[in-house]
Amino acid sequence: MRYRITHLTAYHYADAVSLSYNEVRLRPLDSDAQVCRYSRVEIDPIPNERTETTDYFGNHVDRFALQTSHDQVSVKAISEVEVKAAGKMDLGMSLPWDEAVEVLAKGGLADHLLAREFVLETPMSRPMSELREYALASFPSGRPVLEAVHDLMERIHTDFTYDPGFSTIATPLSEVLEHKRGVCQDFAHLGIACVRSMGIPARYVSGYLETLPPPGKERLVGADASHAWFSVYCPNLGWQDFDPTNCIMPSERHITVARGRDYSDVAPLKGVLFGGGENKLSVSVDVAPLLEE
């Protein structure tokens, strides 16, 4: 599948901002599963300084500085991406999860060593005894690691309610676990924390999901949204993605933008500013399928 993605983020400030420094992570990644054919990021006002680079995790980053007074800023990313359909995977081919933990602990291969840093806790996925207790039901001894994670994904999807009004970026996992509510970001962090509590590497994935309109209805331009899921490392199969919000393993309808330890590593737009007072944020995302050439 090929997609054209338009992501517009705009801030309007009550007071003038005298200076701001910002980072943008909105350019889709290239990988075995997808190719970014084209991408550009438009910024208004025109920045005084701007650079393009990649971060520690290999994500594309646009950095820019606004050094003149402004009361609004908009960032528009336009990309065209080709995503390949994933073949059906035999989850039983993965190593038993407890054996996978032992293999990773021994290190050895460079990929194993790199994956091990994704077992460490992060501010948004702190370990809790309650999380390990919740995860244990999916991880009986000897169960293939991807089967265990798939079962965990199904349980999160069943046990938790998608509720856009419940949480914010600052809502801790303890509250998500207590109230059994949240959004895709919360469910990704929950899955990551549970998997890491078992000693298995897991990382946060940000991107987009093509949404399909109801039968007989036209798709609404700009009605899509950013999405989040998580990825798990198996020593003999590499990284595999899981989407607990939709209870599926991502395929050609998922477009990957960035990967990291948690949301803080992959936020679409973040920075520091001087002044501004209160602000109003608006976000519009459109994921439009393109005809195959």
C-alpha positions as CSV (number, residue, x, y, z in Angstrom):
1,M,0.0,0.0,0.0
2,R,1.1,3.6,-0.7
3,Y,0.0,6.5,1.4
4,R,0.2,10.3,1.4
5,I,0.3,11.6,4.9
6,T,-0.3,15.2,5.9
7,H,0.3,16.0,9.6
8,L,-0.3,19.6,10.7
9,T,0.4,20.9,14.2
10,A,-0.3,24.5,15.2
11,Y,0.2,26.4,18.4
12,H,-1.4,29.8,19.1
13,Y,-0.1,31.7,22.1
14,A,-1.9,34.3,24.3
15,D,1.3,36.3,24.6
16,A,4.3,36.8,22.3
17,V,7.1,34.2,22.3
18,S,10.5,35.8,22.1
19,L,12.6,32.7,21.5
20,S,12.0,29.0,21.0
21,Y,14.0,25.9,20.2
22,N,12.2,22.8,18.8
23,E,12.5,19.2,17.6
24,V,10.2,17.6,15.1
25,R,9.9,13.8,14.5
26,L,7.4,13.5,11.7
27,R,9.4,12.0,8.8
28,P,8.5,8.2,8.4
29,L,11.4,5.7,8.7
30,D,12.8,3.5,6.1
31,S,12.9,-0.2,7.0
32,D,12.4,-3.7,5.7
33,A,8.6,-3.1,6.0
34,Q,8.3,0.4,4.4
35,V,10.0,2.9,2.2
36,C,9.5,6.7,2.5
37,R,9.4,7.9,-1.1
38,Y,9.2,11.6,-0.2
39,S,9.0,13.8,2.9
40,R,9.1,17.5,3.6
41,V,8.5,19.6,6.7
42,E,7.1,23.1,6.4
43,I,7.5,25.5,9.3
44,D,5.8,28.9,9.7
45,P,7.2,31.4,10.7
46,I,10.4,30.6,8.7
47,P,13.0,29.5,11.3
48,N,16.2,31.6,11.9
49,E,18.1,28.3,12.2
50,R,17.2,24.8,11.0
51,T,19.0,21.5,10.8
52,E,18.1,17.9,9.8
53,T,19.7,14.9,11.6
54,T,19.0,11.5,13.1
55,D,18.8,10.8,16.8
56,Y,20.3,7.9,18.8
57,F,17.5,5.5,17.8
58,G,17.8,6.3,14.1
59,N,14.7,8.6,13.9
60,H,14.6,11.6,11.5
61,V,14.8,14.9,13.5
62,D,14.2,18.4,12.2
63,R,15.6,20.9,14.7
64,F,14.7,24.6,14.4
65,A,15.0,27.9,16.3
66,L,12.7,30.9,16.1
67,Q,14.6,33.9,17.4
68,T,12.1,36.7,16.5
69,S,8.8,37.5,18.3
70,H,5.9,35.3,17.3
71,D,2.4,34.4,18.6
72,Q,1.9,31.2,16.6
73,V,3.9,28.4,15.0
74,S,2.8,25.7,12.6
75,V,4.6,22.6,11.5
76,K,3.3,20.7,8.5
77,A,4.8,17.4,7.4
78,I,3.9,15.9,4.1
79,S,5.1,12.4,3.2
80,E,4.6,9.6,0.8
81,V,5.2,6.1,2.1
82,E,5.0,2.6,0.6
83,V,4.2,-0.1,3.2
84,K,4.7,-3.8,2.4
85,A,2.2,-6.4,3.6
86,A,3.6,-8.7,6.3
87,G,3.4,-12.4,5.8
88,K,1.7,-14.5,8.4
89,M,4.0,-15.4,11.2
90,D,4.2,-18.7,13.1
91,L,4.4,-17.3,16.7
92,G,5.4,-20.7,17.9
93,M,8.7,-20.4,16.1
94,S,10.0,-17.9,18.6
95,L,12.1,-19.1,21.5
96,P,10.5,-19.9,24.9
97,W,10.4,-16.6,26.7
98,D,12.5,-17.7,29.7
99,E,15.1,-19.1,27.3
100,A,15.1,-15.8,25.4
101,V,15.8,-14.0,28.7
102,E,18.8,-16.2,29.3
103,V,20.1,-15.8,25.7
104,L,19.9,-12.0,26.0
105,A,21.6,-12.0,29.4
106,K,24.6,-13.7,27.9
107,G,25.0,-10.9,25.3
108,G,27.3,-12.0,22.6
109,L,25.7,-10.8,19.3
110,A,25.7,-7.1,18.7
111,D,21.9,-7.1,18.0
112,H,21.3,-8.8,21.4
113,L,23.4,-6.2,23.2
114,L,21.6,-3.3,21.5
115,A,18.2,-4.8,22.4
116,R,19.1,-5.2,26.1
117,E,18.9,-1.5,26.7
118,F,15.1,-1.8,26.0
119,V,14.7,-3.9,29.1
120,L,15.6,-0.9,31.3
121,E,12.9,1.1,33.0
122,T,12.0,4.6,31.7
123,P,10.0,7.4,33.3
124,M,6.8,6.4,31.4
125,S,7.2,2.6,31.9
126,R,8.4,2.2,35.5
127,P,8.2,-1.4,36.8
128,M,5.5,-2.2,39.4
129,S,4.7,-5.4,41.1
130,E,1.1,-5.1,39.8
131,L,2.3,-4.9,36.2
132,R,4.4,-8.1,36.6
133,E,1.5,-9.8,38.3
134,Y,-0.7,-8.8,35.4
135,A,1.8,-10.0,32.8
136,L,2.5,-13.4,34.5
137,A,-0.8,-14.9,33.3
138,S,0.5,-14.7,29.7
139,F,4.0,-16.0,30.5
140,P,3.9,-19.6,31.8
141,S,7.3,-21.2,31.7
142,G,8.3,-22.5,28.3
143,R,5.8,-20.6,26.3
144,P,7.2,-19.1,23.0
145,V,7.8,-15.4,23.6
146,L,5.7,-14.1,20.7
147,E,2.8,-16.3,21.7
148,A,3.0,-14.9,25.2
149,V,3.1,-11.3,24.0
150,H,0.2,-11.9,21.6
151,D,-1.8,-13.3,24.5
152,L,-0.9,-10.2,26.6
153,M,-2.0,-8.0,23.7
154,E,-5.3,-9.7,23.6
155,R,-5.8,-9.4,27.3
156,I,-5.0,-5.6,27.3
157,H,-7.5,-5.2,24.4
158,T,-10.2,-7.1,26.3
159,D,-9.6,-5.8,29.8
160,F,-9.1,-2.1,29.1
161,T,-11.5,0.5,27.6
162,Y,-10.4,3.0,25.0
163,D,-11.3,6.3,26.5
164,P,-9.9,9.5,24.9
165,G,-11.1,11.7,27.7
166,F,-9.5,9.7,30.5
167,S,-5.7,10.3,30.3
168,T,-3.1,12.9,29.3
169,I,0.6,12.5,28.5
170,A,1.3,12.8,32.2
171,T,-1.1,10.1,33.4
172,P,0.9,7.4,35.2
173,L,0.5,3.7,34.4
174,S,-0.7,3.0,37.9
175,E,-3.9,5.0,37.1
176,V,-4.3,3.3,33.8
177,L,-4.0,-0.1,35.4
178,E,-6.3,0.9,38.3
179,H,-9.1,2.3,36.1
180,K,-8.6,0.0,33.1
181,R,-8.9,2.9,30.7
182,G,-6.7,4.9,28.4
183,V,-5.7,5.5,24.8
184,C,-3.2,3.9,22.3
185,Q,-0.3,5.6,24.0
186,D,-1.3,4.2,27.4
187,F,-1.8,0.7,26.1
188,A,1.6,0.8,24.3
189,H,3.3,1.9,27.6
190,L,1.4,-0.8,29.5
191,G,2.4,-3.5,27.1
192,I,6.0,-2.3,27.2
193,A,6.2,-2.2,31.0
194,C,4.6,-5.7,31.3
195,V,7.0,-7.2,28.8
196,R,10.0,-5.5,30.3
197,S,9.0,-6.8,33.8
198,M,9.5,-10.3,32.4
199,G,13.0,-9.4,31.2
200,I,12.1,-9.1,27.5
201,P,13.2,-6.0,25.5
202,A,10.3,-3.8,24.3
203,R,10.2,-0.4,22.6
204,Y,7.6,2.3,21.8
205,V,6.5,2.9,18.2
206,S,4.8,6.0,16.9
207,G,3.1,6.4,13.6
208,Y,-0.2,6.3,11.8
209,L,-3.0,3.8,11.1
210,E,-5.1,4.1,8.0
211,T,-8.7,4.4,9.2
212,L,-11.5,3.0,7.0
213,P,-14.8,4.8,6.7
214,P,-18.1,3.0,7.4
215,P,-19.6,1.1,4.4
216,G,-21.1,3.6,1.9
217,K,-19.5,6.6,3.5
218,E,-16.6,8.8,2.1
219,R,-13.4,9.1,4.2
220,L,-13.1,12.4,6.1
221,V,-10.0,14.4,5.2
222,G,-8.0,15.3,8.3
223,A,-9.9,12.9,10.6
224,D,-7.1,10.5,11.1
225,A,-4.7,10.7,14.1
226,S,-1.3,9.7,15.3
227,H,-1.1,6.2,16.6
228,A,1.1,4.2,18.9
229,W,1.9,0.5,19.5
230,F,4.9,-1.5,20.8
231,S,7.6,-3.8,19.5
232,V,9.2,-6.8,21.2
233,Y,12.6,-8.4,20.6
234,C,13.0,-12.1,20.1
235,P,16.6,-13.3,19.8
236,N,15.9,-15.7,16.9
237,L,13.3,-13.5,15.0
238,G,14.2,-9.9,15.7
239,W,11.7,-7.1,16.5
240,Q,8.0,-7.8,16.1
241,D,5.2,-5.3,16.4
242,F,2.0,-5.5,18.4
243,D,-1.0,-3.1,18.5
244,P,-3.0,-3.7,21.7
245,T,-5.5,-0.9,20.9
246,N,-6.7,-2.9,17.8
247,C,-5.5,-6.3,18.9
248,I,-3.5,-6.9,15.7
249,M,0.1,-7.4,14.6
250,P,0.7,-4.3,12.4
251,S,0.9,-4.8,8.7
252,E,0.4,-2.7,5.6
253,R,-2.1,-0.3,7.3
254,H,0.5,0.8,9.9
255,I,3.0,3.5,9.0
256,T,6.0,3.8,11.3
257,V,7.5,7.3,12.1
258,A,9.7,6.8,15.1
259,R,10.9,4.3,17.7
260,G,12.2,4.8,21.2
261,R,12.1,3.7,24.8
262,D,8.8,5.5,25.4
263,Y,6.8,8.5,24.1
264,S,9.3,11.0,25.4
265,D,11.8,9.7,22.8
266,V,9.5,10.1,19.9
267,A,7.2,13.1,20.6
268,P,6.2,14.6,17.2
269,L,7.0,18.1,18.4
270,K,8.8,19.3,21.5
271,G,10.9,22.2,22.6
272,V,11.5,25.1,25.0
273,L,10.2,28.6,24.6
274,F,10.4,32.0,26.4
275,G,7.1,33.8,26.9
276,G,3.8,32.7,25.3
277,G,1.6,32.3,28.3
278,E,-1.4,30.0,27.7
279,N,-1.5,28.3,24.3
280,K,-4.0,26.6,22.1
281,L,-3.0,23.4,20.3
282,S,-4.6,22.1,17.1
283,V,-3.6,18.9,15.3
284,S,-4.8,17.6,12.0
285,V,-3.7,14.3,10.4
286,D,-4.7,12.8,7.1
287,V,-3.6,9.4,5.8
288,A,-4.8,9.0,2.2
289,P,-4.2,5.8,0.2
290,L,-2.6,6.4,-3.2
291,L,-3.2,4.4,-6.4
292,E,-0.5,1.9,-7.2
293,E,1.8,2.9,-10.1
